[in-house]
Amino acid sequence: MNRTEFVIATAIILFLSFCLGWFASWLIHRLTRVTRADMGELEQMAQALHEAEENRDQAITYIEAREAELMNQLSQTEAELRAAMDGLRDARHEAEELRAYIDRMNGSK
């Protein structure tokens, strides 16, 4: 192989390497590129996610407030129940005392 053939072979090898590299770069760019439509869709998805997170936060806040309100009502109801039970116990005790008094009065005559 003389000098001219070596230069031509080297030039062909370099040209083929360049073409192969360019094709690989084009292929990678083609497969991984993001179009404007894709960006618009990504922005819409990000906006929808943000709105969903806000709705979730509002729902959690509402649930916590509602739970606190219901717990307060439950505490009040339990206190009213205890008071009613105490009143009923006192009324029963008083009724028993009145029955005993009436029995004593009827028995004395």
N, CA, C and O atoms as a GROMACS GRO file, in nm:
protein
  436
    1MET      N    1   0.084  -0.115   0.000
    1MET     CA    2   0.000   0.000   0.000
    1MET      C    3   0.090   0.123   0.000
    1MET      O    4   0.173   0.142   0.089
    2ASN      N    5   0.072   0.206  -0.100
    2ASN     CA    6   0.155   0.326  -0.107
    2ASN      C    7   0.089   0.440  -0.030
    2ASN      O    8  -0.018   0.424   0.030
    3ARG      N    9   0.153   0.551  -0.033
    3ARG     CA   10   0.110   0.665   0.047
    3ARG      C   11  -0.026   0.717   0.005
    3ARG      O   12  -0.106   0.752   0.091
    4THR      N   13  -0.056   0.724  -0.120
    4THR     CA   14  -0.182   0.776  -0.171
    4THR      C   15  -0.298   0.685  -0.128
    4THR      O   16  -0.402   0.732  -0.083
    5GLU      N   17  -0.278   0.555  -0.143
    5GLU     CA   18  -0.383   0.461  -0.102
    5GLU      C   19  -0.409   0.470   0.048
    5GLU      O   20  -0.524   0.460   0.092
    6PHE      N   21  -0.304   0.489   0.128
    6PHE     CA   22  -0.318   0.501   0.272
    6PHE      C   23  -0.398   0.627   0.309
    6PHE      O   24  -0.485   0.621   0.396
    7VAL      N   25  -0.370   0.739   0.243
    7VAL     CA   26  -0.442   0.863   0.269
    7VAL      C   27  -0.588   0.848   0.231
    7VAL      O   28  -0.677   0.892   0.304
    8ILE      N   29  -0.614   0.786   0.115
    8ILE     CA   30  -0.753   0.766   0.071
    8ILE      C   31  -0.827   0.673   0.168
    8ILE      O   32  -0.942   0.700   0.203
    9ALA      N   33  -0.764   0.565   0.210
    9ALA     CA   34  -0.828   0.471   0.303
    9ALA      C   35  -0.856   0.540   0.437
    9ALA      O   36  -0.962   0.522   0.496
   10THR      N   37  -0.761   0.619   0.483
   10THR     CA   38  -0.780   0.692   0.608
   10THR      C   39  -0.894   0.794   0.594
   10THR      O   40  -0.975   0.808   0.686
   11ALA      N   41  -0.900   0.863   0.482
   11ALA     CA   42  -1.007   0.961   0.458
   11ALA      C   43  -1.143   0.892   0.455
   11ALA      O   44  -1.240   0.942   0.511
   12ILE      N   45  -1.149   0.778   0.390
   12ILE     CA   46  -1.276   0.703   0.383
   12ILE      C   47  -1.318   0.658   0.524
   12ILE      O   48  -1.435   0.669   0.560
   13ILE      N   49  -1.223   0.606   0.602
   13ILE     CA   50  -1.253   0.560   0.738
   13ILE      C   51  -1.300   0.678   0.825
   13ILE      O   52  -1.397   0.665   0.900
   14LEU      N   53  -1.232   0.791   0.813
   14LEU     CA   54  -1.272   0.909   0.890
   14LEU      C   55  -1.409   0.959   0.848
   14LEU      O   56  -1.489   0.999   0.932
   15PHE      N   57  -1.438   0.959   0.719
   15PHE     CA   58  -1.567   1.003   0.668
   15PHE      C   59  -1.678   0.909   0.717
   15PHE      O   60  -1.785   0.955   0.759
   16LEU      N   61  -1.653   0.778   0.710
   16LEU     CA   62  -1.753   0.684   0.758
   16LEU      C   63  -1.774   0.699   0.910
   16LEU      O   64  -1.888   0.687   0.956
   17SER      N   65  -1.669   0.724   0.986
   17SER     CA   66  -1.680   0.747   1.130
   17SER      C   67  -1.763   0.873   1.157
   17SER      O   68  -1.848   0.876   1.246
   18PHE      N   69  -1.736   0.978   1.078
   18PHE     CA   70  -1.813   1.102   1.091
   18PHE      C   71  -1.961   1.077   1.061
   18PHE      O   72  -2.048   1.122   1.136
   19CYS      N   73  -1.990   1.005   0.953
   19CYS     CA   74  -2.128   0.977   0.915
   19CYS      C   75  -2.197   0.892   1.023
   19CYS      O   76  -2.313   0.917   1.057
   20LEU      N   77  -2.127   0.793   1.075
   20LEU     CA   78  -2.185   0.709   1.179
   20LEU      C   79  -2.212   0.790   1.307
   20LEU      O   80  -2.316   0.773   1.370
   21GLY      N   81  -2.120   0.877   1.345
   21GLY     CA   82  -2.139   0.962   1.462
   21GLY      C   83  -2.255   1.060   1.442
   21GLY      O   84  -2.335   1.081   1.533
   22TRP      N   85  -2.263   1.118   1.324
   22TRP     CA   86  -2.373   1.211   1.295
   22TRP      C   87  -2.507   1.138   1.299
   22TRP      O   88  -2.604   1.190   1.355
   23PHE      N   89  -2.512   1.019   1.242
   23PHE     CA   90  -2.636   0.941   1.243
   23PHE      C   91  -2.676   0.904   1.386
   23PHE      O   92  -2.793   0.911   1.422
   24ALA      N   93  -2.579   0.865   1.466
   24ALA     CA   94  -2.608   0.830   1.606
   24ALA      C   95  -2.658   0.952   1.682
   24ALA      O   96  -2.752   0.942   1.761
   25SER      N   97  -2.597   1.067   1.659
   25SER     CA   98  -2.641   1.190   1.724
   25SER      C   99  -2.782   1.226   1.680
   25SER      O  100  -2.864   1.263   1.764
   26TRP      N  101  -2.810   1.217   1.552
   26TRP     CA  102  -2.943   1.248   1.500
   26TRP      C  103  -3.048   1.152   1.558
   26TRP      O  104  -3.157   1.193   1.595
   27LEU      N  105  -3.012   1.025   1.566
   27LEU     CA  106  -3.104   0.924   1.618
   27LEU      C  107  -3.135   0.950   1.766
   27LEU      O  108  -3.251   0.943   1.807
   28ILE      N  109  -3.033   0.980   1.844
   28ILE     CA  110  -3.053   1.008   1.987
   28ILE      C  111  -3.137   1.134   2.004
   28ILE      O  112  -3.228   1.137   2.086
   29HIS      N  113  -3.106   1.237   1.925
   29HIS     CA  114  -3.184   1.361   1.932
   29HIS      C  115  -3.329   1.336   1.893
   29HIS      O  116  -3.420   1.390   1.955
   30ARG      N  117  -3.351   1.256   1.793
   30ARG     CA  118  -3.485   1.226   1.744
   30ARG      C  119  -3.566   1.148   1.848
   30ARG      O  120  -3.686   1.171   1.865
   31LEU      N  121  -3.500   1.057   1.917
   31LEU     CA  122  -3.570   0.974   2.015
   31LEU      C  123  -3.597   1.047   2.146
   31LEU      O  124  -3.695   1.018   2.214
   32THR      N  125  -3.512   1.142   2.182
   32THR     CA  126  -3.524   1.206   2.313
   32THR      C  127  -3.574   1.348   2.307
   32THR      O  128  -3.582   1.414   2.411
   33ARG      N  129  -3.608   1.398   2.194
   33ARG     CA  130  -3.650   1.538   2.185
   33ARG      C  131  -3.789   1.556   2.245
   33ARG      O  132  -3.872   1.465   2.243
   34VAL      N  133  -3.812   1.674   2.298
   34VAL     CA  134  -3.941   1.708   2.354
   34VAL      C  135  -3.999   1.819   2.267
   34VAL      O  136  -3.938   1.925   2.251
   35THR      N  137  -4.115   1.795   2.212
   35THR     CA  138  -4.176   1.893   2.122
   35THR      C  139  -4.251   1.998   2.203
   35THR      O  140  -4.270   1.983   2.324
   36ARG      N  141  -4.293   2.103   2.137
   36ARG     CA  142  -4.371   2.208   2.202
   36ARG      C  143  -4.504   2.152   2.254
   36ARG      O  144  -4.552   2.192   2.360
   37ALA      N  145  -4.562   2.062   2.178
   37ALA     CA  146  -4.687   2.000   2.221
   37ALA      C  147  -4.665   1.921   2.350
   37ALA      O  148  -4.748   1.923   2.441
   38ASP      N  149  -4.552   1.851   2.356
   38ASP     CA  150  -4.520   1.777   2.478
   38ASP      C  151  -4.501   1.872   2.596
   38ASP      O  152  -4.544   1.842   2.707
   39MET      N  153  -4.436   1.986   2.572
   39MET     CA  154  -4.414   2.083   2.678
   39MET      C  155  -4.547   2.139   2.726
   39MET      O  156  -4.568   2.157   2.846
   40GLY      N  157  -4.638   2.167   2.631
   40GLY     CA  158  -4.770   2.215   2.669
   40GLY      C  159  -4.844   2.113   2.753
   40GLY      O  160  -4.908   2.147   2.852
   41GLU      N  161  -4.835   1.989   2.712
   41GLU     CA  162  -4.901   1.882   2.788
   41GLU      C  163  -4.839   1.869   2.926
   41GLU      O  164  -4.910   1.849   3.025
   42LEU      N  165  -4.706   1.879   2.934
   42LEU     CA  166  -4.638   1.872   3.064
   42LEU      C  167  -4.680   1.988   3.154
   42LEU      O  168  -4.700   1.970   3.274
   43GLU      N  169  -4.694   2.108   3.095
   43GLU     CA  170  -4.738   2.222   3.173
   43GLU      C  171  -4.880   2.203   3.224
   43GLU      O  172  -4.911   2.239   3.338
   44GLN      N  173  -4.968   2.147   3.140
   44GLN     CA  174  -5.105   2.121   3.182
   44GLN      C  175  -5.108   2.018   3.295
   44GLN      O  176  -5.183   2.032   3.391
   45MET      N  177  -5.027   1.915   3.282
   45MET     CA  178  -5.022   1.813   3.386
   45MET      C  179  -4.969   1.872   3.516
   45MET      O  180  -5.019   1.840   3.624
   46ALA      N  181  -4.868   1.959   3.507
   46ALA     CA  182  -4.814   2.023   3.627
   46ALA      C  183  -4.919   2.112   3.692
   46ALA      O  184  -4.931   2.115   3.815
   47GLN      N  185  -4.995   2.186   3.611
   47GLN     CA  186  -5.101   2.271   3.664
   47GLN      C  187  -5.210   2.187   3.731
   47GLN      O  188  -5.258   2.222   3.838
   48ALA      N  189  -5.248   2.077   3.666
   48ALA     CA  190  -5.350   1.988   3.723
   48ALA      C  191  -5.300   1.928   3.855
   48ALA      O  192  -5.377   1.916   3.950
   49LEU      N  193  -5.175   1.891   3.861
   49LEU     CA  194  -5.118   1.836   3.984
   49LEU      C  195  -5.119   1.941   4.094
   49LEU      O  196  -5.152   1.911   4.209
   50HIS      N  197  -5.083   2.064   4.059
   50HIS     CA  198  -5.083   2.172   4.158
   50HIS      C  199  -5.224   2.195   4.211
   50HIS      O  200  -5.243   2.212   4.331
   51GLU      N  201  -5.323   2.197   4.123
   51GLU     CA  202  -5.462   2.217   4.166
   51GLU      C  203  -5.508   2.100   4.254
   51GLU      O  204  -5.579   2.120   4.353
   52ALA      N  205  -5.469   1.978   4.217
   52ALA     CA  206  -5.506   1.862   4.297
   52ALA      C  207  -5.445   1.869   4.436
   52ALA      O  208  -5.510   1.834   4.535
   53GLU      N  209  -5.321   1.914   4.446
   53GLU     CA  210  -5.257   1.928   4.576
   53GLU      C  211  -5.327   2.035   4.660
   53GLU      O  212  -5.344   2.017   4.781
   54GLU      N  213  -5.367   2.146   4.596
   54GLU     CA  214  -5.439   2.250   4.668
   54GLU      C  215  -5.574   2.196   4.719
   54GLU      O  216  -5.613   2.221   4.833
   55ASN      N  217  -5.644   2.123   4.633
   55ASN     CA  218  -5.772   2.064   4.673
   55ASN      C  219  -5.753   1.966   4.788
   55ASN      O  220  -5.834   1.963   4.882
   56ARG      N  221  -5.648   1.887   4.781
   56ARG     CA  222  -5.619   1.793   4.889
   56ARG      C  223  -5.593   1.867   5.020
   56ARG      O  224  -5.644   1.828   5.125
   57ASP      N  225  -5.513   1.974   5.013
   57ASP     CA  226  -5.484   2.052   5.134
   57ASP      C  227  -5.612   2.113   5.192
   57ASP      O  228  -5.631   2.115   5.313
   58GLN      N  229  -5.698   2.164   5.104
   58GLN     CA  230  -5.825   2.222   5.151
   58GLN      C  231  -5.912   2.114   5.214
   58GLN      O  232  -5.975   2.137   5.317
   59ALA      N  233  -5.915   1.997   5.153
   59ALA     CA  234  -5.995   1.887   5.208
   59ALA      C  235  -5.942   1.844   5.344
   59ALA      O  236  -6.020   1.818   5.435
   60ILE      N  237  -5.812   1.837   5.358
   60ILE     CA  238  -5.752   1.799   5.487
   60ILE      C  239  -5.786   1.904   5.593
   60ILE      O  240  -5.819   1.869   5.706
   61THR      N  241  -5.777   2.031   5.556
   61THR     CA  242  -5.810   2.138   5.650
   61THR      C  243  -5.957   2.129   5.691
   61THR      O  244  -5.989   2.143   5.809
   62TYR      N  245  -6.045   2.106   5.594
   62TYR     CA  246  -6.188   2.094   5.623
   62TYR      C  247  -6.213   1.975   5.715
   62TYR      O  248  -6.289   1.984   5.811
   63ILE      N  249  -6.150   1.862   5.684
   63ILE     CA  250  -6.170   1.742   5.764
   63ILE      C  251  -6.121   1.764   5.907
   63ILE      O  252  -6.187   1.722   6.002
   64GLU      N  253  -6.008   1.828   5.923
   64GLU     CA  254  -5.956   1.854   6.057
   64GLU      C  255  -6.048   1.946   6.135
   64GLU      O  256  -6.073   1.924   6.253
   65ALA      N  257  -6.101   2.050   6.069
   65ALA     CA  258  -6.193   2.142   6.135
   65ALA      C  259  -6.322   2.069   6.172
   65ALA      O  260  -6.374   2.086   6.283
   66ARG      N  261  -6.373   1.989   6.080
   66ARG     CA  262  -6.497   1.914   6.106
   66ARG      C  263  -6.477   1.814   6.220
   66ARG      O  264  -6.565   1.797   6.304
   67GLU      N  265  -6.360   1.748   6.220
   67GLU     CA  266  -6.331   1.653   6.328
   67GLU      C  267  -6.326   1.724   6.463
   67GLU      O  268  -6.378   1.672   6.561
   68ALA      N  269  -6.263   1.841   6.468
   68ALA     CA  270  -6.256   1.916   6.593
   68ALA      C  271  -6.397   1.957   6.637
   68ALA      O  272  -6.430   1.949   6.756
   69GLU      N  273  -6.479   2.001   6.542
   69GLU     CA  274  -6.617   2.039   6.575
   69GLU      C  275  -6.696   1.920   6.629
   69GLU      O  276  -6.768   1.932   6.728
   70LEU      N  277  -6.682   1.806   6.564
   70LEU     CA  278  -6.754   1.687   6.609
   70LEU      C  279  -6.704   1.638   6.745
   70LEU      O  280  -6.783   1.593   6.827
   71MET      N  281  -6.575   1.647   6.768
   71MET     CA  282  -6.521   1.608   6.898
   71MET      C  283  -6.575   1.701   7.007
   71MET      O  284  -6.605   1.656   7.118
   72ASN      N  285  -6.588   1.829   6.977
   72ASN     CA  286  -6.644   1.925   7.072
   72ASN      C  287  -6.790   1.890   7.100
   72ASN      O  288  -6.832   1.890   7.216
   73GLN      N  289  -6.867   1.862   6.995
   73GLN     CA  290  -7.006   1.823   7.014
   73GLN      C  291  -7.017   1.694   7.096
   73GLN      O  292  -7.104   1.681   7.182
   74LEU      N  293  -6.928   1.600   7.068
   74LEU     CA  294  -6.929   1.474   7.143
   74LEU      C  295  -6.901   1.499   7.290
   74LEU      O  296  -6.966   1.441   7.377
   75SER      N  297  -6.805   1.584   7.319
   75SER     CA  298  -6.773   1.616   7.459
   75SER      C  299  -6.893   1.681   7.528
   75SER      O  300  -6.925   1.648   7.642
   76GLN      N  301  -6.958   1.774   7.458
   76GLN     CA  302  -7.076   1.840   7.514
   76GLN      C  303  -7.188   1.739   7.538
   76GLN      O  304  -7.255   1.743   7.641
   77THR      N  305  -7.209   1.650   7.442
   77THR     CA  306  -7.314   1.550   7.455
   77THR      C  307  -7.286   1.456   7.571
   77THR      O  308  -7.377   1.420   7.646
   78GLU      N  309  -7.161   1.415   7.586
   78GLU     CA  310  -7.125   1.329   7.698
   78GLU      C  311  -7.148   1.401   7.831
   78GLU      O  312  -7.194   1.340   7.928
   79ALA      N  313  -7.114   1.530   7.836
   79ALA     CA  314  -7.136   1.607   7.959
   79ALA      C  315  -7.285   1.617   7.988
   79ALA      O  316  -7.327   1.603   8.103
   80GLU      N  317  -7.366   1.642   7.885
   80GLU     CA  318  -7.511   1.648   7.903
   80GLU      C  319  -7.566   1.512   7.948
   80GLU      O  320  -7.655   1.506   8.032
   81LEU      N  321  -7.513   1.405   7.892
   81LEU     CA  322  -7.556   1.271   7.932
   81LEU      C  323  -7.525   1.244   8.078
   81LEU      O  324  -7.609   1.192   8.151
   82ARG      N  325  -7.404   1.279   8.121
   82ARG     CA  326  -7.367   1.261   8.262
   82ARG      C  327  -7.460   1.342   8.352
   82ARG      O  328  -7.505   1.293   8.456
   83ALA      N  329  -7.489   1.466   8.311
   83ALA     CA  330  -7.579   1.550   8.392
   83ALA      C  331  -7.718   1.490   8.396
   83ALA      O  332  -7.781   1.488   8.502
   84ALA      N  333  -7.767   1.440   8.283
   84ALA     CA  334  -7.900   1.378   8.279
   84ALA      C  335  -7.904   1.252   8.365
   84ALA      O  336  -8.002   1.228   8.436
   85MET      N  337  -7.799   1.171   8.358
   85MET     CA  338  -7.794   1.049   8.440
   85MET      C  339  -7.790   1.085   8.588
   85MET      O  340  -7.856   1.020   8.669
   86ASP      N  341  -7.713   1.188   8.625
   86ASP     CA  342  -7.710   1.232   8.765
   86ASP      C  343  -7.848   1.281   8.808
   86ASP      O  344  -7.894   1.249   8.918
   87GLY      N  345  -7.914   1.358   8.722
   87GLY     CA  346  -8.048   1.406   8.754
   87GLY      C  347  -8.147   1.291   8.768
   87GLY      O  348  -8.231   1.292   8.858
   88LEU      N  349  -8.138   1.193   8.679
   88LEU     CA  350  -8.226   1.076   8.686
   88LEU      C  351  -8.202   0.997   8.814
   88LEU      O  352  -8.296   0.952   8.879
   89ARG      N  353  -8.077   0.980   8.851
   89ARG     CA  354  -8.042   0.911   8.975
   89ARG      C  355  -8.100   0.985   9.096
   89ARG      O  356  -8.157   0.924   9.186
   90ASP      N  357  -8.084   1.118   9.095
   90ASP     CA  358  -8.140   1.198   9.205
   90ASP      C  359  -8.292   1.188   9.208
   90ASP      O  360  -8.352   1.178   9.315
   91ALA      N  361  -8.355   1.191   9.089
   91ALA     CA  362  -8.501   1.181   9.083
   91ALA      C  363  -8.549   1.046   9.133
   91ALA      O  364  -8.649   1.039   9.204
   92ARG      N  365  -8.479   0.938   9.098
   92ARG     CA  366  -8.516   0.805   9.146
   92ARG      C  367  -8.501   0.797   9.298
   92ARG      O  368  -8.587   0.742   9.368
   93HIS      N  369  -8.391   0.852   9.346
   93HIS     CA  370  -8.369   0.852   9.490
   93HIS      C  371  -8.479   0.930   9.562
   93HIS      O  372  -8.530   0.885   9.664
   94GLU      N  373  -8.516   1.045   9.508
   94GLU     CA  374  -8.622   1.126   9.567
   94GLU      C  375  -8.756   1.054   9.560
   94GLU      O  376  -8.834   1.059   9.655
   95ALA      N  377  -8.783   0.985   9.448
   95ALA     CA  378  -8.908   0.908   9.434
   95ALA      C  379  -8.912   0.796   9.537
   95ALA      O  380  -9.017   0.770   9.596
   96GLU      N  381  -8.798   0.730   9.559
   96GLU     CA  382  -8.793   0.624   9.662
   96GLU      C  383  -8.818   0.682   9.800
   96GLU      O  384  -8.890   0.621   9.880
   97GLU      N  385  -8.763   0.797   9.830
   97GLU     CA  386  -8.785   0.862   9.959
   97GLU      C  387  -8.932   0.898   9.976
   97GLU      O  388  -8.989   0.879  10.083
   98LEU      N  389  -8.994   0.951   9.868
   98LEU     CA  390  -9.136   0.987   9.875
   98LEU      C  391  -9.224   0.863   9.893
   98LEU      O  392  -9.320   0.867   9.969
   99ARG      N  393  -9.192   0.754   9.825
   99ARG     CA  394  -9.268   0.629   9.842
   99ARG      C  395  -9.257   0.579   9.986
   99ARG      O  396  -9.355   0.536  10.047
  100ALA      N  397  -9.135   0.585  10.038
  100ALA     CA  398  -9.114   0.542  10.176
  100ALA      C  399  -9.192   0.630  10.272
  100ALA      O  400  -9.252   0.581  10.367
  101TYR      N  401  -9.192   0.758  10.247
  101TYR     CA  402  -9.266   0.852  10.332
  101TYR      C  403  -9.416   0.824  10.325
  101TYR      O  404  -9.486   0.823  10.426
  102ILE      N  405  -9.465   0.802  10.200
  102ILE     CA  406  -9.608   0.772  10.183
  102ILE      C  407  -9.644   0.641  10.252
  102ILE      O  408  -9.747   0.631  10.318
  103ASP      N  409  -9.557   0.541  10.237
  103ASP     CA  410  -9.583   0.412  10.305
  103ASP      C  411  -9.584   0.430  10.456
  103ASP      O  412  -9.667   0.369  10.524
  104ARG      N  413  -9.495   0.509  10.510
  104ARG     CA  414  -9.491   0.534  10.652
  104ARG      C  415  -9.618   0.606  10.698
  104ARG      O  416  -9.674   0.576  10.804
  105MET      N  417  -9.662   0.703  10.617
  105MET     CA  418  -9.782   0.779  10.653
  105MET      C  419  -9.908   0.691  10.647
  105MET      O  420  -9.997   0.703  10.731
  106ASN      N  421  -9.914   0.603  10.548
  106ASN     CA  422 -10.029   0.513  10.535
  106ASN      C  423 -10.025   0.404  10.642
  106ASN      O  424 -10.129   0.358  10.689
  107GLY      N  425  -9.906   0.365  10.679
  107GLY     CA  426  -9.891   0.262  10.781
  107GLY      C  427  -9.920   0.316  10.919
  107GLY      O  428  -9.960   0.238  11.006
  108SER      N  429  -9.902   0.443  10.946
  108SER     CA  430  -9.925   0.505  11.076
  108SER      C  431 -10.073   0.519  11.106
  108SER      O  432 -10.109   0.519  11.224
  109LYS      N  433 -10.156   0.529  11.012
  109LYS     CA  434 -10.298   0.554  11.032
  109LYS      C  435 -10.374   0.435  11.067
  109LYS      O  436 -10.496   0.442  11.087
   0.00000   0.00000   0.00000
